[in-house]
Amino acid sequence: MFTSRLDALARRSLLRRLRTIDSAPGTEVELDGHRVLLFSSNNYLDLAAHPRVTEAAINAIRRYGVGAGASRLVSGSLRPHRELEERLAAFKREEAALVFPTGYQANLGLIPTLAEDRDVLYVDRLCHASLIDACRLCEAPLRVYRHRDHAHLARLLQQGRPPRPALIITDGVFSMDGDLAPLPELCKAAEQAGATLVVDDAHGTGVMGADGRGTVEHYGLEGRAIVQMGTLSKALGGMGGFVAGSRDLIEYLVNRARPFIYTTALPPAMAAAAAAALDVIEAEPERRARLWSLRDLLHEGVRRIGFDTLDSRSPIIPLLVGDADQALALSDQLLAYGVYAPAIRPPTVPAGTSRIRMSVTAGHTPAQIDHVLDVLKTIVASDGRLQESLRGGRLAGAKARGRKARSPSP
């Protein structure tokens, strides 16, 4: 049974395989015995192997051991958990925070808990799969609004006018397109409708805003009634997720969020590492400045070559191709030149919008960016089919930007 299903995926160029990396995460990694440039990591601030971060994890292991032992409600909260939550709340300028073992679990805990007294959920069509899955766990009906279309959301809110407040859910930075949610307009719509706005800021935390506090800071919305979720596994370089908000919300999550209650807590070493990463973020703003300089260099370069990057406003830079098989071919050609950037295909992105998802980190160098641009120029110049795909990709991008709301498949 599974063989035939795998064969069907392969025929559609949708089969995925795991690749083994034999080195620490960084801009260059050991892949299948070859040293390659990595341009697909979410390690935006290059903190995953930072000495200060790794030393904090090692010290925590020496003192607290490897695992947390049980749920925090069963065996107690280790000090690194409490210290990290205090740091996260201060960093996000919220009253309190709660840490989960992963960002996925944070969303699975947060959304159903908030939805207990909601009559309807409104979600951006391109929200992350964890948000979609979380919404499907709720009894309240789900309504999908067109990607970043706050006017469409406002119309849906007016049509519904639920007797009890609604829940509006969005990514801050969308993980596959690299674009930003229109948070000021969404916040206004939520306030007018008496709804609660939830922002998954997994890809914004540490990256967006003057101090790296995320997309809420980027838009100057701090102090507004926005519930923020984030991860420790991207710009902070480790593992875990968190929710930041009012003290009452956090206390209620402790009592009601099933993925928090019924699973073993985040390893204490990961909590200590995340706290150290926050120290580095606050002490080294030049790290984020370097990231944005490199991001702009790559973004402008690939656009000059002819790639549609959709509406990317972040270190996530999609190179839209269109067909899954052509995206796979481009990924293979890049790897042949020593650049590892896998193809992103359905169901992660809508059909017809397969792409190479490039991401920049503060650890990259201008020389590495220039090398990748030279490689892309060489590949495009020698591949007539890819040239045709780029023309089609621009059309697909235009369609993707104007795509109407459909069923909320991730």
matplotlib code that plots the C-alpha trace (Angstrom):
import matplotlib.pyplot as plt

x = [0.0, 2.7, 4.9, 2.1, 1.5, 5.2, 5.3, 2.4, 4.2, 7.4, 5.4, 4.2, 7.7, 6.4, 8.5, 10.7, 13.8, 15.8, 19.4, 22.1, 24.2, 27.5, 28.4, 27.1, 24.5, 26.1, 26.5, 28.7, 27.8, 29.0, 26.4, 27.1, 30.8, 30.9, 31.2, 28.2, 26.8, 23.5, 20.8, 17.7, 18.2, 16.0, 19.1, 18.7, 21.1, 23.6, 23.1, 22.7, 26.4, 27.3, 29.8, 27.7, 24.6, 26.2, 28.0, 24.8, 23.3, 26.3, 26.2, 22.5, 23.1, 25.8, 23.4, 20.0, 20.6, 19.4, 15.6, 12.9, 11.6, 7.8, 5.2, 5.9, 2.6, 3.7, 7.4, 7.7, 9.2, 13.0, 14.6, 15.7, 12.1, 11.0, 14.0, 13.4, 9.7, 10.5, 13.1, 10.6, 7.9, 10.3, 11.6, 8.1, 7.0, 4.1, 3.1, 4.0, 5.0, 4.7, 7.2, 6.2, 8.5, 8.0, 6.3, 3.9, 2.7, 2.5, -0.1, -1.9, -2.2, -3.0, -5.7, -8.1, -7.8, -8.6, -11.4, -13.3, -15.6, -15.4, -18.1, -15.9, -12.2, -10.8, -7.5, -5.2, -5.2, -1.4, -1.1, 1.4, 0.2, 0.3, -2.2, -4.5, -4.2, -4.9, -8.0, -9.3, -9.2, -11.7, -15.5, -16.0, -16.3, -13.3, -13.5, -10.6, -9.8, -7.6, -3.9, -3.1, -6.5, -7.7, -10.7, -11.9, -11.5, -13.5, -16.4, -16.4, -16.5, -19.4, -21.3, -20.8, -21.1, -21.0, -22.7, -19.4, -16.0, -14.2, -10.6, -8.4, -5.2, -2.2, 1.5, 3.6, 6.1, 4.8, 7.3, 7.1, 6.5, 8.6, 5.9, 4.4, 0.9, -0.8, -0.9, -2.1, -5.2, -5.8, -5.5, -8.0, -10.4, -10.1, -10.7, -13.8, -15.3, -14.4, -12.2, -8.8, -5.8, -3.3, 0.1, 2.4, 5.7, 7.9, 9.9, 9.7, 11.0, 14.7, 14.5, 11.8, 11.6, 14.2, 15.3, 14.3, 11.2, 9.1, 6.5, 4.4, 7.4, 8.0, 4.6, 4.7, 1.8, 3.3, 0.8, -2.2, -4.3, -2.4, -1.5, 1.9, 3.3, 6.9, 9.6, 13.0, 14.1, 14.7, 16.5, 17.2, 18.9, 17.6, 14.3, 10.9, 7.9, 6.2, 3.2, 3.4, 0.4, -1.5, -0.8, -4.3, -4.0, -0.7, -2.2, -5.2, -3.0, -1.2, -4.5, -6.1, -3.6, -3.4, 0.0, 1.5, -0.3, 0.2, 3.8, 7.3, 8.6, 11.3, 14.8, 16.4, 19.4, 17.2, 15.7, 19.1, 20.3, 17.3, 17.9, 21.6, 20.4, 18.2, 21.3, 23.2, 20.4, 20.2, 24.0, 24.8, 22.4, 25.0, 24.2, 20.7, 22.0, 24.4, 21.5, 19.4, 22.4, 23.0, 19.3, 19.0, 22.1, 20.6, 17.1, 18.1, 20.5, 17.9, 15.4, 17.9, 18.4, 14.7, 13.2, 9.8, 10.3, 6.6, 6.3, 9.2, 10.0, 12.1, 15.2, 13.0, 13.4, 11.3, 12.6, 9.3, 9.5, 6.0, 6.1, 7.3, 9.6, 11.3, 11.8, 13.4, 15.6, 16.8, 17.5, 19.6, 21.5, 22.3, 23.5, 25.8, 27.4, 27.7, 24.6, 22.0, 18.6, 15.8, 12.7, 9.5, 6.5, 2.8, 1.2, 3.6, 2.8, -0.2, 0.0, 1.7, 3.8, 6.7, 9.9, 13.4, 13.0, 16.3, 17.0, 19.8, 21.6, 23.9, 26.6, 26.7, 29.2, 28.9, 31.3, 28.9, 26.0, 27.9, 28.8, 25.2, 24.1, 26.8, 25.7, 22.1, 23.1, 25.0, 22.1, 19.5, 21.7, 22.2, 18.7, 16.0, 13.3, 14.1, 14.0, 10.5, 9.6, 10.7, 8.3, 5.6, 6.6, 6.0, 2.5, 2.0, 3.2, 0.7, -2.0, -0.8, -0.9, -4.5, -5.7, -9.2, -9.8, -10.2, -10.3, -7.6, -5.1, -1.6]
y = [0.0, 2.5, 1.6, 2.6, 5.8, 6.6, 5.9, 8.2, 11.0, 10.4, 10.6, 14.1, 15.2, 15.4, 12.7, 13.9, 12.3, 13.2, 14.4, 13.9, 16.8, 15.9, 19.2, 22.0, 24.3, 27.2, 28.8, 25.9, 22.3, 18.7, 17.0, 13.6, 14.0, 17.4, 20.9, 23.0, 26.4, 26.2, 28.7, 27.1, 27.5, 29.5, 30.1, 33.8, 35.3, 32.5, 31.7, 27.9, 27.3, 30.6, 30.0, 31.9, 29.9, 26.5, 27.2, 28.0, 24.7, 22.8, 24.4, 23.6, 20.0, 19.7, 21.2, 19.9, 16.9, 16.3, 16.0, 17.8, 14.5, 15.1, 17.8, 20.9, 20.5, 17.0, 17.3, 21.1, 23.9, 23.9, 27.3, 27.7, 27.5, 30.3, 32.5, 32.1, 33.0, 36.1, 37.1, 36.4, 38.4, 41.3, 40.9, 40.9, 43.7, 41.5, 40.7, 37.0, 34.1, 30.4, 28.0, 24.8, 22.0, 23.2, 26.0, 23.6, 22.5, 26.2, 26.8, 23.5, 24.6, 28.3, 28.3, 25.7, 27.3, 30.8, 29.4, 28.0, 31.0, 32.0, 31.4, 31.7, 31.7, 33.8, 32.7, 33.9, 31.4, 31.0, 30.5, 27.9, 24.3, 24.3, 27.1, 25.3, 22.1, 24.0, 25.5, 22.1, 21.0, 23.7, 23.3, 26.8, 27.1, 28.3, 31.1, 31.7, 35.2, 35.9, 36.2, 39.5, 40.9, 42.9, 44.3, 40.7, 39.9, 43.1, 42.0, 38.5, 40.0, 42.2, 39.3, 37.1, 39.5, 36.7, 37.3, 36.3, 37.6, 36.0, 34.9, 36.4, 34.4, 35.2, 34.7, 37.8, 36.7, 34.1, 31.2, 30.4, 33.8, 35.9, 38.6, 40.3, 40.4, 43.8, 43.9, 47.5, 46.8, 43.4, 45.0, 47.7, 45.1, 43.1, 46.0, 47.2, 43.7, 43.0, 40.1, 38.8, 38.9, 36.1, 36.6, 33.6, 35.5, 32.4, 34.0, 37.6, 37.1, 38.3, 39.5, 42.2, 45.5, 48.0, 45.8, 42.4, 42.1, 41.0, 42.1, 43.8, 46.0, 46.5, 48.0, 50.0, 48.0, 47.2, 47.8, 46.8, 43.7, 41.2, 37.6, 36.7, 33.2, 32.6, 30.0, 29.4, 27.4, 30.1, 33.3, 32.1, 29.1, 26.4, 24.5, 25.3, 27.6, 30.2, 32.3, 35.9, 37.9, 38.9, 37.3, 35.9, 34.4, 32.6, 31.3, 30.0, 28.2, 26.5, 25.1, 24.4, 24.0, 20.3, 20.2, 22.0, 19.9, 16.4, 16.4, 16.5, 20.0, 21.6, 20.3, 22.7, 23.1, 24.5, 27.0, 28.1, 28.4, 30.5, 32.9, 33.2, 33.9, 36.7, 38.2, 38.0, 39.6, 42.5, 42.9, 42.6, 44.7, 44.7, 41.0, 41.9, 44.8, 42.5, 40.0, 42.7, 44.0, 40.5, 39.9, 43.0, 42.0, 38.6, 39.8, 42.5, 40.1, 37.3, 39.9, 41.2, 37.7, 37.4, 35.6, 36.6, 36.8, 37.5, 40.2, 39.1, 41.7, 39.4, 37.1, 34.5, 34.9, 32.6, 32.0, 31.3, 28.6, 27.1, 23.4, 21.0, 19.1, 22.3, 23.4, 20.1, 20.4, 23.8, 22.6, 19.7, 22.1, 24.4, 21.4, 20.4, 23.8, 23.3, 25.3, 23.5, 25.1, 22.4, 22.8, 23.7, 22.0, 21.2, 20.7, 23.2, 25.8, 26.0, 24.0, 25.9, 28.0, 25.6, 27.4, 27.5, 29.0, 30.8, 32.2, 34.4, 34.4, 36.8, 34.2, 34.5, 36.7, 39.1, 36.7, 33.8, 35.8, 36.8, 33.2, 32.1, 34.8, 33.8, 30.2, 31.2, 33.3, 30.4, 27.9, 30.3, 31.1, 27.5, 26.2, 27.2, 25.3, 27.2, 30.5, 29.5, 28.5, 31.9, 33.6, 31.2, 31.7, 35.4, 34.7, 32.1, 34.7, 37.3, 34.7, 33.7, 37.3, 37.7, 34.2, 34.0, 32.2, 28.4, 25.6, 26.1, 23.3, 24.0]
z = [0.0, 1.0, -2.0, -4.4, -2.5, -2.6, -6.3, -6.9, -5.0, -7.1, -10.4, -9.3, -8.2, -4.6, -3.0, -0.2, 1.3, 4.4, 3.8, 6.5, 7.6, 9.4, 10.9, 13.1, 11.6, 9.9, 6.5, 5.3, 6.2, 5.4, 3.2, 1.8, 2.2, 0.4, 1.9, 0.6, 1.2, 3.2, 2.1, 3.6, 7.3, 9.7, 11.9, 10.9, 13.5, 13.3, 17.0, 16.8, 17.4, 19.0, 21.9, 24.4, 23.5, 23.4, 26.7, 28.4, 27.2, 28.4, 31.8, 32.2, 31.3, 33.9, 36.6, 35.5, 33.3, 29.8, 30.2, 32.2, 33.5, 33.1, 32.6, 34.7, 36.4, 37.5, 38.5, 38.8, 36.8, 36.6, 37.1, 33.5, 32.4, 34.7, 33.9, 30.2, 30.5, 32.4, 29.8, 26.9, 28.5, 28.9, 25.4, 23.9, 26.4, 27.7, 31.2, 31.0, 28.8, 28.7, 27.0, 25.1, 23.8, 20.2, 18.3, 16.7, 20.2, 21.3, 18.5, 19.2, 22.9, 22.3, 19.6, 21.0, 24.4, 23.1, 21.0, 23.9, 24.0, 20.4, 17.8, 14.7, 13.7, 10.9, 9.4, 6.6, 3.8, 3.9, 7.6, 8.8, 9.0, 12.8, 12.9, 10.5, 12.4, 15.7, 14.1, 13.1, 16.7, 17.6, 17.6, 16.3, 12.5, 10.5, 7.9, 5.5, 4.3, 1.2, 1.9, 3.6, 2.5, 5.5, 3.5, 2.8, 6.5, 7.4, 5.1, 6.7, 10.2, 9.2, 7.7, 10.8, 13.7, 16.2, 19.5, 21.2, 20.1, 17.2, 16.9, 14.0, 13.3, 11.1, 10.7, 11.3, 8.6, 6.3, 6.1, 2.4, 0.8, 3.2, 3.2, 6.2, 7.5, 7.5, 11.3, 11.7, 9.6, 11.2, 14.7, 13.7, 12.4, 15.5, 17.8, 15.8, 15.9, 19.5, 18.3, 19.6, 17.2, 17.4, 15.6, 15.0, 15.0, 14.6, 11.7, 13.1, 16.6, 16.7, 13.1, 12.7, 14.4, 15.6, 18.5, 16.9, 19.1, 16.1, 13.7, 16.4, 17.2, 13.4, 13.0, 16.3, 17.8, 21.2, 24.0, 21.8, 22.6, 20.5, 21.6, 20.3, 19.7, 18.8, 18.6, 20.1, 17.0, 14.4, 15.1, 18.7, 17.3, 19.6, 20.1, 21.6, 21.4, 23.5, 24.0, 25.3, 26.6, 29.7, 33.0, 33.1, 29.7, 30.6, 33.8, 32.0, 29.4, 32.2, 33.3, 29.9, 27.1, 26.6, 24.8, 27.8, 30.4, 28.9, 27.6, 29.1, 29.4, 27.2, 28.1, 30.5, 28.3, 25.5, 27.9, 29.1, 25.5, 24.5, 27.4, 26.3, 22.7, 23.9, 25.7, 22.4, 20.4, 22.8, 23.1, 19.4, 17.3, 14.6, 14.0, 12.9, 10.8, 9.0, 8.3, 6.6, 4.6, 3.3, 2.7, 0.5, -1.5, -2.3, -2.9, -5.3, -7.1, -7.7, -8.9, -11.5, -12.7, -13.4, -10.4, -9.0, -5.2, -4.6, -1.9, 0.3, 3.0, 5.2, 5.0, 3.5, -0.3, -2.6, -6.1, -7.8, -10.5, -10.9, -11.6, -9.0, -11.3, -12.5, -9.0, -8.2, -11.2, -10.2, -6.6, -8.1, -10.3, -7.3, -5.3, -8.2, -7.8, -4.0, -2.9, -0.8, -1.1, -1.5, -3.6, -1.8, -3.4, -2.7, -0.2, 1.6, -1.1, -3.5, -6.8, -9.5, -7.1, -6.4, -5.6, -4.2, -0.7, 0.0, 3.5, 4.6, 7.9, 9.6, 9.2, 5.4, 3.8, 0.8, -1.1, -0.5, -1.7, -4.9, -5.5, -5.3, -7.7, -10.1, -9.9, -10.6, -13.6, -15.0, -14.5, -16.0, -19.0, -19.9, -19.2, -21.7, -19.9, -16.7, -18.6, -19.8, -16.2, -14.9, -17.4, -16.2, -12.6, -12.8, -14.1, -11.3, -8.8, -10.0, -9.7, -6.2, -5.0, -6.3, -5.4, -3.8, -0.6, -0.8, 1.7, 4.3, 3.3, 4.6]

ax = plt.figure().add_subplot(projection="3d")
ax.plot(x, y, z, "-o")
ax.set_aspect("equal")
plt.show()
